[in-house]
Amino acid sequence: MNFLAHLHLADPEPGLMLGGIVADFARNPEIALLPDDVRCGVRLHRLVDGFTDRHPVVLRSISRISHTLGWFAGIVIDVYYDHVLARNWLRYSGESLAAFARRSYRVLDAQFSQTPRDAQWFIRKFVDNDQLVSYSTTEGITATFARISDRIAERMPKRAVWLPDSMPTLTALDAELTADFNAFYPELIAFAAESRRTLVAS
């Protein structure tokens, strides 16, 4: 899953929400220095990713596009699922996406000083660009794919790929991918809720 889902699944605990973001940026020595609640958020993020990566419905979504995207299909589905979630937000939340985004940004801003440096850079751009709301639009999700492509090209130049090229395929398969997401996400919500209870108790 991508950042909108991770924040939603960690809400309303500020430490868990921050952990859901920094998990993709902080190295283990940095994670060890984080407050307990933020470390729990990192662990929740990783549990959610593991559950997602093994789930048969997610694997079905990946298989729908893997013939054209290969190894990158999983990354594309993670991001596109956030697009589906953003478009169907009120199915899973009692507040508007814009209100949730504003509240999430306040949570991230309030904890900015205890955020690892690499994550600080990301969070500043994430908030300034109103990234969560942008996921609801085709233009926003295309721009997200472009940013991911730039990072891949920088870190793995031999595997450089331009992920916005996947948008015609995703648009053509939108009905199927939306049905997959709506079958999967309630199970993920239940898994995340149980995982949170276990983490808090441990």
C-alpha positions in Angstrom: 0.0 0.0 0.0 1.0 3.6 -0.5 1.0 6.6 1.9 -2.8 7.4 1.9 -3.7 3.9 3.0 -0.8 3.8 5.6 -2.0 7.0 7.2 -5.6 5.9 7.1 -4.8 2.5 8.8 -2.7 4.3 11.5 -5.3 7.0 12.2 -5.9 8.6 14.7 -2.6 7.8 16.6 0.0 10.5 15.7 3.0 8.3 16.4 1.6 5.5 14.3 0.8 7.9 11.5 4.3 9.3 11.4 5.8 5.8 11.6 3.6 4.9 8.6 5.4 7.5 6.6 9.0 7.3 7.8 9.1 3.5 7.4 10.0 3.9 3.8 12.9 6.3 4.5 14.5 5.6 7.8 17.3 3.1 8.2 17.3 0.7 11.1 19.8 2.7 13.3 17.5 5.8 12.9 14.4 3.7 13.7 16.0 2.6 16.9 16.2 6.2 18.0 12.5 7.0 17.3 9.9 7.3 20.1 8.2 4.1 21.0 4.9 5.0 19.3 6.6 6.0 16.1 8.6 2.7 16.1 5.2 0.9 16.5 4.0 2.8 13.4 7.0 1.6 11.5 6.2 -2.0 12.5 2.6 -1.5 11.6 3.6 -0.3 8.2 5.8 -3.3 7.6 3.1 -5.7 8.8 0.6 -4.0 6.4 3.0 -4.3 3.5 3.6 -8.0 4.2 -0.1 -8.8 4.4 -0.7 -6.8 1.2 2.2 -8.4 -0.7 0.9 -12.0 0.0 -2.8 -11.3 -0.5 -4.3 -13.3 -3.4 -6.5 -10.3 -4.5 -3.5 -8.0 -4.7 -1.6 -10.7 -6.6 -4.5 -10.9 -9.0 -4.3 -7.1 -9.6 -0.6 -7.4 -10.2 -1.1 -10.2 -12.6 -3.5 -8.0 -14.6 -0.6 -5.7 -15.6 2.6 -7.8 -15.0 2.8 -8.7 -18.7 3.6 -5.1 -19.6 5.3 -3.9 -16.4 7.1 -7.0 -15.0 8.9 -6.4 -11.7 7.4 -2.9 -11.5 3.8 -4.1 -11.5 3.7 -4.4 -7.7 4.9 -0.8 -7.2 2.3 0.5 -9.7 -0.6 -1.4 -8.0 0.5 0.0 -4.6 0.2 3.5 -6.0 -3.0 2.9 -8.0 -4.7 1.4 -5.0 -4.2 4.8 -3.3 -5.8 6.4 -6.3 -8.8 4.0 -5.9 -9.0 4.7 -2.2 -8.9 8.4 -2.7 -11.7 8.3 -5.3 -13.8 6.0 -3.0 -12.8 7.7 0.2 -16.2 8.2 1.8 -16.8 4.5 1.4 -14.1 4.0 4.1 -14.2 7.2 6.1 -16.7 9.5 7.8 -14.8 12.7 6.9 -13.9 14.1 3.6 -10.5 13.4 2.0 -9.6 17.1 2.2 -10.3 17.1 5.9 -8.4 14.0 6.5 -5.4 15.3 4.5 -5.3 18.6 6.5 -5.4 16.7 9.8 -2.7 14.3 8.6 -0.5 17.2 7.5 -0.9 18.8 11.0 0.2 15.5 12.6 3.3 15.3 10.4 4.2 18.9 11.0 3.8 18.6 14.7 6.3 15.8 14.8 8.7 17.1 12.2 11.6 17.8 14.5 11.8 14.1 15.5 11.6 12.8 11.9 14.7 11.4 10.2 16.3 13.8 7.7 15.5 11.8 4.6 11.9 11.6 5.6 11.8 15.3 6.5 12.6 16.2 2.9 9.9 13.9 1.6 7.3 15.1 4.1 7.9 18.8 3.3 7.2 18.2 -0.4 4.3 15.8 0.5 2.5 18.4 2.5 3.3 21.4 0.2 2.0 19.5 -2.8 -1.2 18.3 -1.0 -0.2 14.9 -2.1 -3.1 13.0 -0.4 -5.8 15.0 -2.2 -3.9 14.8 -5.5 -4.1 11.0 -5.4 -7.8 11.3 -6.3 -7.1 12.7 -9.7 -5.6 11.1 -12.8 -3.1 14.0 -13.1 -2.1 13.6 -9.5 -1.4 9.9 -9.7 0.4 10.4 -13.0 2.7 12.9 -11.3 3.3 10.4 -8.5 4.3 7.8 -11.0 6.7 10.4 -12.6 8.4 11.1 -9.2 8.8 7.4 -8.5 10.3 6.9 -12.0 12.8 9.7 -11.3 13.8 8.0 -8.0 14.2 4.6 -9.7 16.4 6.2 -12.4 18.6 7.8 -9.8 19.0 4.7 -7.6 18.9 2.0 -10.3 19.8 3.6 -13.6 20.0 0.2 -15.4 16.3 -0.5 -14.5 15.0 3.0 -15.3 11.4 3.0 -16.4 8.8 5.7 -17.1 5.8 4.6 -15.0 3.3 7.2 -16.3 3.3 5.1 -19.5 1.2 2.6 -17.5 -1.7 4.9 -17.2 -3.6 3.8 -20.4 -3.4 0.2 -19.2 -4.6 1.1 -15.7 -7.4 3.2 -17.0 -8.6 0.4 -19.3 -8.5 -2.0 -16.3 -9.9 0.5 -13.8 -13.2 -1.4 -13.2 -11.4 -4.6 -12.4 -8.7 -3.0 -10.2 -11.4 -1.0 -8.3 -13.3 -4.2 -7.7 -10.1 -5.9 -6.5 -9.3 -3.1 -4.1 -12.8 -3.0 -2.6 -12.6 -6.7 -2.0 -9.2 -6.5 -0.4 -9.3 -3.3 1.6 -11.8 -4.3 4.3 -9.7 -7.3 5.0 -6.6 -5.0 5.3 -8.5 -2.7 7.7 -9.4 -5.6 9.9 -5.8 -6.9 9.8 -4.3 -3.5 10.7 -6.8 -3.1 13.6 -5.7 -6.4 15.1 -2.1 -5.7 14.4 -2.4 -2.4 16.3 -3.9 -4.1 19.3 -1.1 -6.6 19.3 1.6 -3.9 19.0 0.1 -1.8 21.8 -0.1 -4.8 24.1 3.5 -5.9 23.4 
